[in-house]
Amino acid sequence: MAHFVVDRIAILGHNKQYRLFGTVKDSYETMRIRDPEQKKLRIIEAATALFVENGYFPTTLAQIAAGAKCSKSMISQHFGSKRELAVTILQEHRLELAEHLRRLSENIESAEGIVRAEMRAFITWSVENPNKALYLYSLRHSEYLEDEEPGPEPIMDLVRGQVKRGQKQGEVRSGSPFVLGLAYTAPTVMLVRFVLERRVHYDLLELVDTLADLAWSTIQKKENIHPVKSDLNLGAGIGVDDTGIHT
């Protein structure tokens, strides 16, 4: 069965050095995989790594087929085209992350508890799935989406829903759920992206509680605020404090 290994690859792009995770290991088993779902998974894994490493346009179906140890016709059979494959990967990774957030925050009553649980779930998922995370956070999806939307974005839908719930409970300050949702997710997404791209060097799992504190402090009601003192020097002119991430 196809399998994946984590391998840091240093590449140069746009005068910035990134270390991206993932290559498709050459030693795939040569046995024929008969399960269609396993075939699709093998293609998605190979394509995710190649799109993250090379970008959408430079990556060819021939490269994906070689990485997945399949034919180009098999990719067409399951996904239609390279663009449809890229959109499918985007949707599946978004849904996987959203389900992970839901599962780890269910049965929690308070808005604060949910926000903290979602931050922990988001960070742990990103650390455990670096290629998928980079596909979601750093790949330019506009390259292949053109003017079309990829479908509903369940992650932000979930966030906005919890913001509205917190406002009804009196825990979250008033304002646009969309803006407040961005306020508590964007700084952490940016930091996770910088760490996975090796632009800064921090152990994200050690920062989980600090980032959860920062996320909650950005949306809680003003009278409930307890200032978060967490000035992190991330290097490369990047810092985090109670106002978020700044350069």
N, C-alpha and C positions, 0 to 999 in steps of 0.2 A: 504494500500500500504506500502511496506517496506520503512522504513525511517532510517536515520542515525543521530547519535548524536556525538558531539565532546567530548571526554572524555580522559583526560590525564592519561596514564598508565605508572607507573614506572617499568621498567624491568632491569635486569642485564644481560649483554652479553659481553663476551671478556673483563672482568674486567672494563667495562665502563658503566656508568649509562645513560640510555636514557629515555626520556619521549616521547612516541609516541602517535600520535593522533588517536583516533577512536576505537570504539567497535561497534558491531552490537547490537542495542537495543533489549532486549528480547520481548518487547511488540509490535511485529509485528501484524498487523491485520490478522486475521485468514481467511479472505475471499479469495477465489481463484482468482488469478490474471490471466485474460484470454489473455491479450495483450502479445504476445511473446517478444516484445521489453522491456516491463516492467519486464518480468521474467529475461531476460538477464541482464538488468541494476541492478536488485536486486542481482544477482549472482556476477556481477563484483564489486559492492560495498562491499559485504561481503568478497569476495576473496582479494580485495585490502587491506582491514583492517587486515585480517589474515596474508597475506604474509608480510606486513610491520611489524606486531607485532611479528610473530613467525619465519619468514624466509620461503623460498620456500620449502625445504625438510621436515621440521617438520609439515607443514600444510598438512592436509589430505582432500580428497574430502568429507569425512564424516563431518568434521568440517565446510567446506564451505557450504555444504548442510544444516547443522543445522543452521548456521548463516543466510542463505538466506531463510530458511523455505521452502525448496524444497527437492526433492529426488536427489540422486546421478545420477539416470538415466536422470533426466532433465538436469543436467550439461553436461553429455555425449551427450545428444541430441543437445544441443546448441553449445558446444565447443569441444567435442571429448574426450579430456584428460586434466589432470591437466596442463601439459606442454603447450598444445595449448591454454588453458584458460589464463595462465600467459603471453604468447606471445601476445595474443589478447589484454589483459589489457595494456601491454606496448605500443603497437601500438596505441591504442585508446587514451591513456593519452597523448602520444606525439603529435598526430594529433590535439587533443583538445587544447593543449598549443600553437601549431604552428598557429592554426586558430585564437586563442585569440591575439597572437602577430601581425598577419597580419591585423586583424580588427582594432586594436588600433593604428596601424602605417600607415594605408593607407591614401592617399591624402597628405602625407608629402613629400616635395621635397628634402630637404637637407639630406645628410648622417648623420650629427650630430643630426638633429631632429628625424630621424628614430631610431638611436641608443638610444637616450634618451627615446623615446616612448616605445621601446621594453623593456628596462630595467624596466620602470614603470609597463608595462603590465606583465612582467615576475614575478616581486615581488608581485604584487597584486594578480595574479592568484595563486601563491604558498601559500600566506597567506589565501586565501579563500578556497583552496583545499589542505590542509596539507597532507592528506593520499596519494593523487595522486602525489603530489610533492615528498614525501619521496619514493614512489614507483619508480619514475623516477631517483632520485638523489642518493639514498642510498642502495637500494636493489641490491644484486649481481645478475645481470641478467645472468651472465655466468653460474650460477647454473642450469639453465634450457634451455639456448640457445645452449649449447654445441659448435659445430663449425659453427653453422648456424647463419646468420645475421637475425635480426628481421624484416628486410625490410628497406626501405629508412628512414633516420632520418630527417624529415622535419624541425626541429628546426635549426639544424646546416646548412642545405641547405639554409634556409632563411637568416641566419647570414652571410654565405659566400657570398650569392648574394648581400647583402647590403654592404659588404666590397668591393666587386668588383665595385659596383656602386659608392661608395665613392672615390675609386681610380680614376675612370674615371672623376669624378667631381673635382678632385684635393684636396679633403678634407682629405682623408685617405692616410697614408704613404704607400710606396711601400713595397711589401713583399708577402709571401704566404697568400692567403685568408683564408686557413685552420688555419694556425698558428695565424694570427691576429684575426680570429673569436674566437679561444680558449682564446686568451689574454683578450678579452673584456667580455667573458661570464664566464670563469672558476672561477675567484675570487668571483663573485656574487653568482654563483651556490653553491660554497663552503660555503659562509656565510649563505645563505638561509638554507642549510642543517644543519649547526651547530645550527642555531636558532631553527629550527623545532625539532631537536633532544634534545633541551634544554641543549646543551653543553655550550652555551653562552646565555645571556638574553638581547635582544635588541628588540625594536619595529621596525620591518623592514619598516613599512610604514613611519616612521619618517626619515629613512635613504635613501628614494628613490632618492632624488635629489643628495645627496652625492655620492651614488653608480653610478648614471647616469654620474656624473662628472668623477668619476674614470674610468668608462668603456670607455668614449669618449677619455680621456687623454691617454689611452694605445694604441690607433690606429690612432689618428689624425697626420697630417703631422708635422714634428718637428718644422718647422718655424712658425706654427700656435699655438704651445702649450702655454697655460697659466697654470702654475703649480697649481695643486690641493692640497691645504693644508687641509688635513682631516685625521689626525692621530687619529684613533679610538682605544681605549683600550677595547677589547672585553672580556678580562678575559681569564682564563685558558691558559695563554701564547700565546694568539692569538691576532693579531693586524691587522689593515688595514691602509695603507697610500697610497701615490700616486704611489707606486710600486706594489700594490695589497695586497693580504692577506698573512700574514706570521706567523710562529709559533716560 
